């Protein structure tokens, strides 16, 4: 078998066999296939696509290129949640303790997360803004924490899916990132390797997401759900709105503070709504509770403090100091806090959410390149969001940073991201579609808001 023939076959629109895909994945990981041939195949896949069998085969071959986590020793049902990336999306920080507190000893949340890059924030960076907390946890300790406390959020351990690391790095520099088969196989190989029985995918769509249109996002969701079914896992997807930031906080410690407040019943309504929706879907997938009952139970856990106490418990188990959650004033505040004022009376009628995320990164809250350091105190506090009425001179945001030079660039980016108008913009749903093995369903406007 020759790599030349595989490239030629896909270039001409042929479907690759499992053996041909295995030859490529195994050979590239082993260093036997050069970057230029791997790049050629990735471009051919980008242009010609892959059918369901090819995409499943690519996912499974990537999955088995390294370690696979075994969670069977936990004894109950294991669940995981993955977001395709957004701005202000801190739902994992809330959903993990909600699920861990909802059905102790029966449902376990063994979550491996990633870091932020570009305009999207990373769950690990947010967690590590809590002093003392470690996301670098050995496999045995990870299982122990999940078993004893119901959940944990850590970075990938061991040698999980090395093929994805290599292939993604190549896609990133060869303009082949935006291919649904390649995106789906990348996400699902990592989620399947993490070992959970039930996987809920939060597929973001809009100006702050990688998927810009609902049909694109639904296609990606359906592809990933099909892969999950082929791999014998329970997988669902929700297509949710990222045409506006989620919640009011963007940036690491700012988002942790917002989650702590939300789990004490003092958070923004859109964030709480989405967290309850995700928790309900995940619990229903376990078969332990229906979605509506799970949402009601999650509300109770917020009202009685059970979810917040569980977050503190998990943070302590990972070496963090929960005192920062109980008294968020302990977090170090950015020395520069610049208020952005509305230029006129009216409404915020559009937010370019990707540009808001970039502005947050420019302030120091994210990485514009992989080696960039994180300023945990930096970020953006939205005082008004999409659709809110404003008066001329009213503060609509506070930009947090440690450096004046960063503020100048970020302020220009942020100001350009907001559009003000005199007419109230139409309300937008938080949920556009739900996808499971039977296909996609589109909720009514009332159910989606």
C-alpha positions as CSV (number, residue, x, y, z in Angstrom):
1,X,0.0,0.0,0.0
2,X,1.3,3.5,-0.9
3,X,0.3,6.8,0.5
4,X,0.5,8.2,-3.1
5,X,-2.4,5.9,-4.1
6,X,-4.5,6.9,-1.1
7,X,-4.1,10.6,-1.8
8,X,-4.9,10.0,-5.5
9,X,-8.1,8.0,-4.6
10,X,-9.4,10.7,-2.3
11,X,-8.4,13.5,-4.7
12,X,-10.6,11.8,-7.3
13,X,-13.6,11.5,-4.9
14,X,-13.2,7.8,-3.9
15,X,-14.2,6.4,-0.5
16,X,-11.2,5.2,1.5
17,X,-11.3,1.8,3.1
18,X,-10.6,1.2,6.8
19,X,-7.3,-0.4,5.9
20,X,-6.3,2.7,3.9
21,X,-7.2,5.0,6.7
22,X,-5.4,2.8,9.2
23,X,-2.3,2.9,7.0
24,X,-2.4,6.7,7.0
25,X,-3.1,7.2,10.7
26,X,-0.6,4.6,11.9
27,X,2.1,5.6,9.5
28,X,1.8,9.3,10.3
29,X,1.9,8.7,14.1
30,X,5.0,6.5,13.6
31,X,6.7,9.1,11.5
32,X,6.8,7.0,8.4
33,X,4.5,9.4,6.4
34,X,5.9,12.9,5.8
35,X,4.0,16.1,6.5
36,X,3.7,16.9,2.8
37,X,1.8,13.7,2.0
38,X,-0.4,14.0,5.1
39,X,-1.2,17.6,4.2
40,X,-2.1,16.5,0.7
41,X,-4.6,13.9,2.0
42,X,-6.1,16.4,4.5
43,X,-6.7,18.9,1.7
44,X,-8.2,16.1,-0.5
45,X,-10.6,15.2,2.5
46,X,-11.4,18.9,2.9
47,X,-12.4,19.3,-0.7
48,X,-14.0,15.9,-1.3
49,X,-15.4,15.1,2.1
50,X,-15.9,11.7,3.7
51,X,-18.9,9.4,4.0
52,X,-20.2,8.1,7.4
53,X,-18.1,4.9,7.2
54,X,-14.9,6.8,6.4
55,X,-15.5,9.3,9.2
56,X,-16.2,6.5,11.7
57,X,-13.2,4.6,10.6
58,X,-11.0,7.7,10.9
59,X,-12.3,8.4,14.4
60,X,-11.7,4.9,15.6
61,X,-8.2,4.7,14.1
62,X,-7.4,8.0,15.8
63,X,-9.0,6.8,19.1
64,X,-6.8,3.7,19.2
65,X,-3.6,5.5,18.3
66,X,-2.9,5.9,22.0
67,X,-4.3,5.2,25.5
68,X,-8.0,4.7,26.2
69,X,-9.4,5.5,29.6
70,X,-11.2,2.7,31.5
71,X,-13.8,4.1,33.8
72,X,-15.5,0.8,34.6
73,X,-14.1,0.7,38.1
74,X,-16.3,3.6,39.1
75,X,-19.3,1.3,39.1
76,X,-22.1,3.7,38.0
77,X,-22.9,5.6,34.8
78,X,-20.2,7.9,33.6
79,X,-21.1,11.1,31.7
80,X,-19.2,13.7,29.8
81,X,-20.0,17.0,28.2
82,X,-18.2,18.8,25.4
83,X,-18.6,22.3,24.0
84,X,-17.3,23.1,20.5
85,X,-16.1,26.4,21.9
86,X,-17.5,29.8,22.6
87,X,-17.2,33.1,24.5
88,X,-18.2,33.2,28.1
89,X,-19.1,29.5,28.0
90,X,-18.3,28.4,31.5
91,X,-21.1,25.8,31.7
92,X,-18.8,22.9,32.5
93,X,-17.8,24.6,35.7
94,X,-21.5,24.5,36.8
95,X,-22.7,21.3,35.1
96,X,-20.1,19.0,36.6
97,X,-21.1,19.8,40.3
98,X,-24.8,19.8,39.4
99,X,-24.5,16.3,38.0
100,X,-22.2,15.1,40.8
101,X,-24.7,16.3,43.4
102,X,-27.8,15.1,41.7
103,X,-27.4,11.3,42.0
104,X,-24.4,10.5,44.3
105,X,-22.9,7.1,43.9
106,X,-24.7,6.4,40.7
107,X,-23.7,9.1,38.2
108,X,-20.1,10.2,37.8
109,X,-18.7,13.1,35.7
110,X,-15.2,12.2,34.6
111,X,-14.3,15.2,32.5
112,X,-11.1,15.9,30.6
113,X,-11.0,19.5,29.2
114,X,-8.8,21.7,27.1
115,X,-7.2,25.1,27.1
116,X,-8.3,28.2,25.3
117,X,-6.8,29.5,22.0
118,X,-7.8,32.5,20.0
119,X,-11.2,33.8,20.8
120,X,-12.5,30.8,22.8
121,X,-11.8,30.3,26.5
122,X,-10.5,27.1,28.0
123,X,-12.1,25.3,31.0
124,X,-8.7,24.4,32.4
125,X,-7.5,28.0,32.4
126,X,-10.6,29.1,34.2
127,X,-10.2,26.5,36.9
128,X,-6.5,27.2,37.3
129,X,-7.3,30.8,38.3
130,X,-8.4,29.3,41.6
131,X,-5.2,29.3,43.8
132,X,-3.7,25.9,44.4
133,X,-6.0,24.0,42.0
134,X,-4.3,21.5,39.8
135,X,-5.7,20.0,36.6
136,X,-2.6,17.9,36.1
137,X,-3.9,14.8,37.9
138,X,-2.6,11.3,37.5
139,X,-5.0,8.6,36.3
140,X,-5.4,6.8,39.6
141,X,-5.9,10.1,41.5
142,X,-8.4,11.2,38.9
143,X,-10.5,8.0,39.3
144,X,-10.3,8.3,43.1
145,X,-11.5,11.9,43.1
146,X,-14.4,11.1,40.7
147,X,-15.3,8.0,42.8
148,X,-15.3,9.9,46.2
149,X,-16.7,13.3,45.0
150,X,-18.8,12.4,42.0
151,X,-16.8,14.5,39.5
152,X,-13.5,16.1,38.5
153,X,-12.2,18.3,35.6
154,X,-8.6,17.6,34.5
155,X,-6.4,17.9,31.5
156,X,-5.8,14.9,29.3
157,X,-3.7,12.3,31.0
158,X,-1.3,9.9,29.5
159,X,-1.0,9.4,25.7
160,X,-4.6,10.0,24.6
161,X,-5.2,10.3,20.9
162,X,-1.7,11.3,19.7
163,X,-2.9,11.1,16.1
164,X,-5.3,14.0,16.8
165,X,-2.5,16.2,18.2
166,X,-0.4,15.6,15.1
167,X,-3.2,15.9,12.6
168,X,-4.7,19.0,14.2
169,X,-1.4,20.8,14.2
170,X,-1.1,20.1,10.5
171,X,-4.7,21.2,9.8
172,X,-4.1,24.4,11.7
173,X,-1.4,25.5,9.2
174,X,-2.8,24.1,6.0
175,X,-6.2,25.7,6.0
176,X,-8.0,22.4,6.5
177,X,-9.6,23.1,9.9
178,X,-13.1,23.7,8.6
179,X,-14.0,20.2,7.4
180,X,-16.9,18.6,9.2
181,X,-15.5,15.0,9.0
182,X,-12.1,16.2,10.3
183,X,-13.7,18.3,13.1
184,X,-16.1,15.5,14.1
185,X,-13.3,12.8,14.1
186,X,-11.0,15.1,16.2
187,X,-13.7,15.8,18.8
188,X,-15.1,12.3,19.0
189,X,-11.8,10.5,19.1
190,X,-10.9,12.4,22.2
191,X,-14.4,12.1,23.8
192,X,-14.5,8.3,23.2
193,X,-10.9,7.9,24.5
194,X,-12.0,9.6,27.7
195,X,-14.2,6.6,28.4
196,X,-17.6,7.9,29.4
197,X,-20.8,6.0,28.7
198,X,-22.9,9.1,27.9
199,X,-21.6,12.1,25.9
200,X,-23.5,15.3,25.5
201,X,-22.2,17.7,22.8
202,X,-22.9,21.4,23.0
203,X,-22.5,22.5,19.4
204,X,-22.2,26.3,19.3
205,X,-23.4,28.3,16.4
206,X,-23.2,32.0,15.5
207,X,-20.6,34.8,15.3
208,X,-18.7,33.5,18.3
209,X,-18.6,29.9,17.2
210,X,-16.6,27.9,14.6
211,X,-20.0,26.9,13.0
212,X,-21.6,30.1,11.7
213,X,-25.0,28.8,10.5
214,X,-27.5,26.4,12.0
215,X,-27.5,24.0,9.1
216,X,-23.7,23.7,9.4
217,X,-23.9,23.1,13.2
218,X,-26.7,20.5,12.8
219,X,-24.6,18.7,10.2
220,X,-21.7,18.6,12.5
221,X,-23.9,17.4,15.4
222,X,-25.5,14.7,13.3
223,X,-22.0,13.5,12.2
224,X,-20.8,13.2,15.8
225,X,-23.9,11.5,17.0
226,X,-23.6,9.0,14.2
227,X,-20.0,8.3,15.2
228,X,-21.0,7.8,18.8
229,X,-23.7,5.3,17.8
230,X,-21.2,3.4,15.7
231,X,-18.8,3.3,18.6
232,X,-21.5,1.9,20.9
233,X,-21.9,5.1,23.1
234,X,-24.9,7.1,24.1
235,X,-24.4,10.5,22.4
236,X,-26.7,13.5,22.0
237,X,-26.1,17.0,20.8
238,X,-27.7,20.4,21.4
239,X,-27.1,23.3,19.0
240,X,-27.0,26.4,21.1
241,X,-26.6,30.2,20.4
242,X,-23.2,31.8,20.3
243,X,-24.3,35.0,18.6
244,X,-23.9,36.6,21.9
245,X,-21.6,35.9,24.9
246,X,-23.0,33.5,27.4
247,X,-23.6,35.2,30.7
248,X,-21.9,38.5,31.6
249,X,-18.3,37.5,32.4
250,X,-15.5,36.7,29.8
251,X,-12.1,35.8,31.3
252,X,-10.8,33.3,33.7
253,X,-11.3,34.3,37.3
254,X,-14.3,36.5,36.2
255,X,-16.0,33.4,34.8
256,X,-15.3,31.4,38.0
257,X,-16.8,34.2,40.1
258,X,-19.9,34.2,37.9
259,X,-20.3,30.4,38.2
260,X,-19.9,30.6,42.0
261,X,-22.7,33.3,42.1
262,X,-24.9,31.3,39.7
263,X,-24.7,28.2,41.9
264,X,-25.8,30.4,44.8
265,X,-28.8,31.6,42.8
266,X,-27.3,35.0,41.9
267,X,-26.2,34.4,38.3
268,X,-27.4,35.6,34.9
269,X,-30.6,34.0,33.6
270,X,-29.2,32.8,30.3
271,X,-26.3,31.0,31.9
272,X,-28.5,29.3,34.5
273,X,-31.0,28.3,31.8
274,X,-28.3,26.7,29.6
275,X,-26.7,24.9,32.6
276,X,-30.1,23.4,33.7
277,X,-30.8,22.4,30.1
278,X,-27.4,20.6,29.8
279,X,-27.8,18.9,33.2
280,X,-31.3,17.7,32.3
281,X,-30.2,16.2,29.0
282,X,-27.2,14.5,30.5
283,X,-29.2,13.0,33.4
284,X,-31.9,11.8,31.0
285,X,-29.2,10.0,28.9
286,X,-28.2,8.0,32.0
287,X,-31.7,6.6,32.3
288,X,-31.7,7.5,36.0
289,X,-34.1,10.5,35.7
290,X,-36.2,12.3,33.1
291,X,-34.9,15.6,31.7
292,X,-37.7,17.7,33.3
293,X,-37.3,16.1,36.7
294,X,-33.5,16.5,36.5
295,X,-33.9,20.3,35.7
296,X,-36.2,20.6,38.7
297,X,-33.7,18.8,40.9
298,X,-30.9,21.0,39.6
299,X,-32.9,24.1,40.5
300,X,-33.3,22.7,44.0
301,X,-29.6,22.1,44.3
302,X,-29.0,25.7,43.4
303,X,-31.6,27.0,45.8
304,X,-30.4,24.8,48.8
305,X,-26.7,25.3,48.1
306,X,-26.0,21.7,47.3
307,X,-24.5,22.4,43.9
308,X,-22.3,25.2,45.2
309,X,-21.1,23.0,48.1
310,X,-20.3,20.2,45.6
311,X,-18.2,22.7,43.5
312,X,-16.3,23.7,46.6
313,X,-15.8,20.0,47.4
314,X,-14.4,19.2,44.0
315,X,-12.1,22.2,44.0
316,X,-10.7,21.2,47.4
317,X,-10.2,17.6,46.1
318,X,-8.1,19.0,43.3
319,X,-5.9,21.1,45.6
320,X,-7.8,24.4,45.2
321,X,-8.8,26.8,47.9
322,X,-12.6,27.0,48.1
323,X,-12.4,30.1,50.2
324,X,-12.1,32.0,46.9
325,X,-15.5,30.7,45.9
326,X,-17.2,31.5,49.2
327,X,-15.7,35.0,49.2
328,X,-14.9,36.0,45.5
329,X,-13.4,39.3,46.6
330,X,-10.3,37.2,47.5
331,X,-9.5,36.9,43.8
332,X,-6.9,39.3,42.6
333,X,-8.5,42.1,40.7
334,X,-7.0,43.6,37.6
335,X,-5.3,47.0,38.4
336,X,-6.9,48.6,35.3
337,X,-10.7,48.5,35.0
338,X,-11.9,50.6,32.1
339,X,-15.6,51.4,31.7
340,X,-17.0,51.4,28.1
341,X,-19.9,53.9,27.7
342,X,-22.9,53.7,25.3
343,X,-22.5,56.3,22.5
344,X,-26.2,56.9,22.2
345,X,-29.7,56.0,23.5
346,X,-31.1,52.8,22.1
347,X,-30.4,49.1,22.2
348,X,-27.4,46.8,21.7
349,X,-28.7,45.3,18.4
350,X,-25.6,43.2,17.5
351,X,-22.5,41.7,19.1
352,X,-19.7,40.3,17.0
353,X,-19.0,37.6,19.7
354,X,-15.8,36.4,18.1
355,X,-14.4,39.9,18.3
356,X,-15.5,40.2,21.9
357,X,-13.6,37.0,22.6
358,X,-10.5,38.4,20.8
359,X,-10.7,41.6,22.8
360,X,-10.7,39.5,26.0
361,X,-7.6,37.6,24.8
362,X,-5.9,40.9,23.9
363,X,-6.5,42.1,27.4
364,X,-4.4,39.1,28.6
365,X,-7.2,36.6,29.4
366,X,-6.4,34.3,26.5
367,X,-3.8,33.0,24.1
368,X,-3.4,34.5,20.7
369,X,-0.5,32.0,20.2
370,X,0.1,28.7,22.0
371,X,3.0,30.0,24.1
372,X,1.2,33.1,25.5
373,X,0.9,33.5,29.2
374,X,-2.5,34.0,30.9
375,X,-3.5,36.9,33.1
376,X,-6.2,35.3,35.2
377,X,-7.6,38.6,36.3
378,X,-8.0,40.0,32.8
379,X,-11.2,39.9,30.8
380,X,-14.5,41.6,30.1
381,X,-17.5,42.2,32.4
382,X,-20.6,42.9,30.3
383,X,-23.0,45.3,32.0
384,X,-25.4,45.0,29.0
385,X,-25.8,42.2,26.4
386,X,-27.6,41.7,23.1
387,X,-31.1,43.3,23.1
388,X,-30.6,45.3,26.3
389,X,-31.8,49.0,26.3
390,X,-29.1,51.6,27.0
391,X,-28.8,55.3,27.5
392,X,-26.1,57.6,26.2
393,X,-23.2,57.6,28.6
394,X,-24.3,54.4,30.4
395,X,-21.5,51.9,31.2
396,X,-22.1,48.8,29.0
397,X,-18.9,46.9,29.9
398,X,-15.8,47.0,32.1
399,X,-12.5,45.9,30.5
400,X,-10.1,44.3,33.0
401,X,-6.3,44.2,32.4
402,X,-2.9,44.7,33.9
403,X,-1.4,46.7,31.1
404,X,-2.4,50.0,29.5
405,X,-0.8,49.1,26.1
406,X,-3.1,46.0,26.0
407,X,-6.1,48.1,26.8
408,X,-5.7,50.4,23.8
409,X,-5.8,47.5,21.3
410,X,-8.6,45.6,23.1
411,X,-10.7,48.7,23.5
412,X,-10.7,49.3,19.7
413,X,-11.6,45.7,19.1
414,X,-14.4,45.7,21.6
415,X,-15.9,48.9,20.4
416,X,-16.0,47.7,16.9
417,X,-17.8,44.5,18.0
418,X,-20.9,46.3,19.3
419,X,-23.6,47.8,17.2
420,X,-26.2,50.1,18.7
421,X,-29.5,51.0,17.1
422,X,-32.8,52.7,18.0
423,X,-35.0,49.7,17.3
424,X,-35.2,46.8,19.7
425,X,-33.7,43.7,18.0
426,X,-35.7,40.5,17.8
427,X,-35.2,38.0,20.7
428,X,-33.0,35.1,19.8
429,X,-33.4,31.5,21.2
430,X,-30.7,29.9,23.3
431,X,-31.5,26.5,21.7
432,X,-31.8,26.0,18.0
433,X,-31.9,22.2,17.7
434,X,-31.6,18.9,19.5
435,X,-29.9,15.9,17.7
436,X,-30.0,12.3,18.7
437,X,-30.0,9.0,16.9
438,X,-33.5,9.6,15.4
439,X,-32.4,12.9,13.8
440,X,-32.7,16.6,14.5
441,X,-35.7,18.3,16.2
442,X,-36.3,22.0,16.3
443,X,-38.0,23.3,19.5
444,X,-40.7,26.0,19.5
445,X,-39.5,29.5,20.3
446,X,-41.0,29.3,23.8
447,X,-39.2,26.0,24.6
448,X,-35.9,27.4,23.3
449,X,-35.7,30.6,25.3
